[in-house]
Amino acid sequence: MSVGRTIKAVAWSFFGIRKGSESQEDLGRLNPLHVIVVAIVAVGLFVAGLIAFVNWVAG
């Protein structure tokens, strides 16, 4: 199991573009707990980035 593969799967899901065959392969290989943790971290980084950007523009 690869952390990089989990990050890649979560990143592609953020954009909503993923091949069906790769998605099915990920369902069988990836640990759901790892996917959830990586997704929560990614959302946190995204929100922090948006907040920093708004503060920079408004500041």
Phi, psi and omega per residue, in radians:
M1 nan 2.368 -3.040
S2 -2.057 2.317 3.067
V3 -1.162 -0.663 3.126
G4 -1.061 -0.699 3.117
R5 -1.142 -0.662 3.106
T6 -1.148 -0.779 3.123
I7 -1.086 -0.728 3.126
K8 -1.082 -0.765 -3.134
A9 -1.116 -0.731 3.130
V10 -1.182 -0.721 3.141
A11 -1.078 -0.782 3.125
W12 -1.139 -0.580 -3.142
S13 -1.211 -0.485 3.070
F14 -1.102 -0.643 3.132
F15 -1.459 -0.330 3.116
G16 1.388 0.269 3.114
I17 -2.086 2.094 -3.105
R18 -2.774 2.367 3.077
K19 -1.203 2.472 -3.134
G20 -1.052 -0.673 -3.123
S21 -1.180 -0.693 3.114
E22 -1.200 -0.647 3.119
S23 -1.109 -0.772 3.125
Q24 -1.132 -0.654 3.112
E25 -1.138 -0.712 3.122
D26 -1.133 -0.615 3.129
L27 -1.037 -0.609 -3.126
G28 -1.454 -0.424 -3.025
R29 -1.763 -0.627 -2.990
L30 -1.492 2.519 3.081
N31 -1.413 2.163 -3.116
P32 -1.002 -0.610 3.121
L33 -1.121 -0.711 3.110
H34 -1.133 -0.698 3.129
V35 -1.104 -0.749 3.141
I36 -1.111 -0.781 -3.129
V37 -1.106 -0.808 -3.139
V38 -1.117 -0.689 3.127
A39 -1.131 -0.722 3.125
I40 -1.125 -0.744 3.098
V41 -1.105 -0.751 -3.135
A42 -1.110 -0.726 3.106
V43 -1.132 -0.721 3.101
G44 -1.065 -0.758 3.102
L45 -1.142 -0.671 3.117
F46 -1.112 -0.810 3.139
V47 -1.132 -0.749 3.114
A48 -1.085 -0.684 3.091
G49 -1.119 -0.725 3.098
L50 -1.117 -0.741 3.122
I51 -1.108 -0.764 3.116
A52 -1.102 -0.711 3.128
F53 -1.121 -0.771 3.135
V54 -1.136 -0.724 3.109
N55 -1.125 -0.650 3.125
W56 -1.171 -0.756 -3.132
V57 -1.214 -0.755 -3.089
A58 -1.380 -0.347 -2.986
G59 -1.328 nan nan
